[in-house]
Amino acid sequence: MTARTFVVVYAVDEGGATGVALGRATLLEREFALAHPALAAKLAERETPLRLGVFSAAHEYGEVVDVSATIVVPQAPDIVLLQLARTSAAPPRGVPVALGEIDGGLAEPSRDDVIAAVRTVLTEVAAATPPPAMSIGNPLTWVWKLLGGG
């Protein structure tokens, strides 16, 4: 596992502006974030345009990424993935999936194996110390300051 990357999920209004913070997610891979349970329950009920603020203090990195799709896993409706509109440069968490062996080679994990691994991530997220409370307002302003502006 890499240094923690924090992901804040924001609503996007009809005009395309970043709206209110809706909750948190975990950057699983550079293309997907996993909505945390409270947010996942809301997103499973209705789709809404989303934007992510992705921050890694250890790497002095921050970015804003739009979500291109909200995916509720049919076999596991508590798992909601957010597909990023572009690849993130932040360090991802990864999914702890064990690869099996078939005829001396590696076998791809089954859908059930992947779901179980994602649920492991959700359990670890629930047990982790939450990030310090902070109000950053518009994430674009925060990223601008992080990169040395104003």
PyMOL commands that set and color helices and strands:
alter all, ss='L'
color gray80, all
select helices_A, chain A and resi 37-45+57-59+111-127+139-146
alter helices_A, ss='H'
color red, helices_A
select strands_A, chain A and resi 6-12+18-29+32-35+50-56+61-72+80-84+100-102+105-107
alter strands_A, ss='S'
color yellow, strands_A
deselect
rebuild
show_as cartoon
